[in-house]
């Protein structure tokens, strides 16, 4: 049974950068497509970026295009979300999601707050 854990959430000032990490434990990480989602208070969870198991990137959500970058390092079973030029509206709980066919994992989420 695998587990995915997010790290890196923090309070950051508008315009600042932040990198989130998703670490996989006990699963075949390299076979899974990875996604980042976020859920703002009172709103639905939204997918913001996808990277396939082979590193193909797609599905950046419009509001993060050009500011956020998804990446992965299969050798260390880790996925990343580099966030630049953060805005108050990026405030949310960020979740990583892994999927290969019926095999699906969610992390517990990490809070990102963008505020001065």
Secondary structure as UniProt FT lines:
FT   STRAND          3..7
FT   STRAND          11..12
FT   TURN            14..15
FT   STRAND          18..25
FT   HELIX           29..31
FT   STRAND          33..39
FT   TURN            41..42
FT   STRAND          45..51
FT   TURN            53..54
FT   STRAND          57..58
FT   HELIX           62..64
FT   TURN            65..67
FT   STRAND          68..73
FT   HELIX           74..76
FT   STRAND          78..83
FT   HELIX           88..90
FT   STRAND          92..100
FT   TURN            101..102
FT   STRAND          103..106
FT   STRAND          110..114
//
